[in-house]
């Protein structure tokens, strides 16, 4: 049975109005706005909603002073050429969103819901998606040092043209997750990869790891 590919996000970003730093606040509802060339360090956007917005060349804050997006909802939004030393959006919703050319240091996005999300040509050091629910998520031509999917639920997730250094997946539930082409130097939780698709080359590369996980001695 063929692996199902992620379904792409749908965006409609016509007639946007200019957004400013002062528009952003806790529980604010921001619709049809374009944010560009802003530094959002220490901004408070907890439980805010960004609907049909565009963000370009936005700095989401330094590692010690990131914007707080806890519980925020970003939907129908395009994020381009941005930077986040720390992307702090735990328990948030990311829906129908396209992110491209963006550099993320530490993505603190555990216990989140992501649906129809596409990352393109992004550089990510660490992405903490523990206990999150991912549906139709694609990482295309991205470089990811470490991704943590412990106890997450992932369906129709793929990594075309991407590289991942550490793939952590203890207790993950996978369905139609395509990791073909990835050559992580470390996989934590290989016994949880049921529901993933790999290629022939990976099967050879991971043979020793799979044997260790199953308690098989190879001599």
C-alpha positions in Angstrom: 0.0 0.0 0.0 1.4 3.4 -1.1 2.3 5.9 1.6 0.0 8.9 1.6 1.7 12.3 1.1 0.9 15.3 3.3 -1.8 17.5 2.0 -0.6 21.1 1.4 -1.8 24.1 3.3 -4.4 26.4 1.6 -3.6 30.1 1.8 -5.6 33.2 0.7 -3.6 36.3 1.5 -5.1 39.1 -0.6 -5.6 42.8 0.5 -3.5 42.5 3.7 -3.2 45.6 5.9 0.1 46.6 7.6 0.5 45.2 11.2 2.5 46.9 13.9 4.2 45.7 17.1 1.5 47.4 19.1 -1.2 45.3 17.5 0.2 42.1 19.2 -1.0 41.2 22.6 -2.5 38.5 24.8 -5.7 37.0 23.3 -5.7 39.5 20.4 -7.5 38.4 17.2 -5.3 39.5 14.3 -6.8 38.9 10.8 -5.5 39.8 7.3 -2.4 41.6 8.5 1.1 41.8 7.2 4.0 42.0 9.7 7.4 42.8 8.3 10.8 43.9 9.7 9.8 43.6 13.3 11.6 42.5 16.5 9.2 40.7 18.7 11.5 40.1 21.6 9.6 39.9 24.9 6.2 40.5 23.2 3.3 38.7 24.9 1.0 36.9 22.4 -0.3 34.2 24.7 -3.5 32.7 23.3 -3.5 35.2 20.4 -4.9 34.3 17.0 -3.1 35.1 13.7 -5.6 34.4 10.9 -4.7 34.8 7.2 -1.5 36.8 8.0 1.9 37.1 6.5 5.2 37.6 8.5 8.4 38.6 6.6 11.8 39.2 8.1 10.5 39.1 11.6 12.7 38.3 14.6 10.8 36.2 17.1 13.2 37.3 19.8 16.5 36.2 21.4 17.0 33.0 23.2 16.6 34.7 26.6 13.7 37.0 25.5 11.5 35.3 22.9 7.9 36.3 22.0 5.5 34.2 24.2 3.1 32.4 21.9 1.9 29.9 24.5 -1.5 28.6 23.4 -1.5 30.8 20.3 -3.3 29.9 17.1 -1.7 30.6 13.7 -3.9 29.7 10.7 -3.8 30.4 7.0 -0.5 32.2 7.5 2.7 32.6 5.6 6.0 33.0 7.5 9.0 33.9 5.3 12.7 34.6 6.0 12.2 35.0 9.7 14.4 34.1 12.7 13.7 32.6 16.1 16.6 31.8 18.4 13.8 30.3 20.6 10.4 29.7 19.2 8.2 29.4 22.2 4.7 28.2 21.2 3.8 25.3 23.5 0.1 24.1 23.4 -0.4 26.1 20.3 -2.2 25.4 17.0 -0.5 25.7 13.6 -3.0 25.3 10.8 -2.8 25.8 7.0 0.6 27.5 7.5 3.7 27.7 5.2 7.1 28.5 6.7 10.0 29.1 4.4 13.6 30.4 4.6 13.4 30.6 8.4 16.1 29.8 11.0 14.9 28.3 14.3 17.3 27.6 17.2 15.1 25.8 19.7 11.5 25.1 18.9 9.6 24.8 22.1 6.3 23.6 20.6 5.4 20.6 22.7 1.7 19.5 23.2 0.6 21.3 20.1 -1.7 20.6 17.2 -0.3 21.0 13.6 -2.5 20.5 10.6 -1.5 21.1 6.9 1.9 22.8 7.7 4.8 23.0 5.3 8.4 24.0 6.1 10.6 24.7 3.1 14.3 25.5 3.2 14.4 26.0 6.9 17.3 25.5 9.3 16.2 24.1 12.7 18.6 23.1 15.6 16.1 21.5 17.9 12.3 20.9 17.6 10.5 19.7 20.6 7.1 18.3 19.5 6.6 15.9 22.4 3.0 14.9 22.9 1.9 16.9 19.8 -0.6 15.8 17.1 0.7 16.3 13.6 -1.4 15.8 10.5 -0.3 16.6 6.9 3.1 18.1 7.9 6.0 18.4 5.5 9.6 19.4 6.0 11.0 20.0 2.5 14.7 20.7 1.9 15.2 21.5 5.6 18.2 20.8 7.8 17.1 19.7 11.3 19.7 18.8 13.9 17.3 17.1 16.3 13.5 16.4 16.3 11.8 15.1 19.4 8.5 13.3 18.7 8.2 11.4 22.0 4.6 10.3 22.7 3.4 12.4 19.7 0.8 11.3 17.1 1.8 11.8 13.5 -0.1 11.1 10.3 0.9 11.9 6.8 4.3 13.5 7.7 7.2 13.6 5.3 10.8 14.9 5.0 11.6 15.2 1.3 15.1 16.5 0.6 15.7 17.1 4.3 18.3 15.9 6.8 17.8 15.0 10.4 20.7 14.4 12.9 18.8 12.9 15.8 15.3 11.3 15.5 13.7 10.8 18.9 10.4 8.9 18.9 9.8 7.0 22.1 6.2 6.1 22.3 5.2 7.9 19.1 2.2 6.7 17.1 2.8 6.9 13.4 0.6 6.5 10.3 1.9 7.2 6.8 5.1 8.9 8.0 7.7 8.9 5.3 11.3 9.1 6.5 12.9 7.8 3.3 16.2 9.4 2.7 16.9 10.4 6.3 20.2 9.2 7.7 20.1 10.2 11.4 23.2 9.3 13.4 20.9 8.5 16.3 17.4 7.1 16.6 15.9 6.9 20.1 12.8 4.7 20.2 13.3 2.7 17.0 10.8 0.1 18.3 8.1 2.9 17.9 8.7 3.3 14.2 5.7 1.1 13.2 3.8 3.0 10.6 6.9 4.7 9.1 8.1 4.1 5.5 11.9 3.7 5.0 13.9 2.7 1.9 16.2 -0.3 1.2 19.4 1.7 2.0 18.0 2.8 5.4 17.1 -0.8 6.2 20.8 -1.7 5.8 22.0 1.3 7.7 19.5 0.7 10.6 19.9 -3.1 10.8 22.3 -3.0 13.8 20.0 -0.5 15.6 16.9 -2.5 14.9 18.7 -5.7 16.2 19.7 -3.9 19.4 16.2 -2.7 20.0 14.8 -6.2 19.6 17.5 -7.7 21.8 19.1 -9.7 18.9 22.8 -10.4 18.9 24.6 -10.3 15.6 27.9 -12.1 15.4 
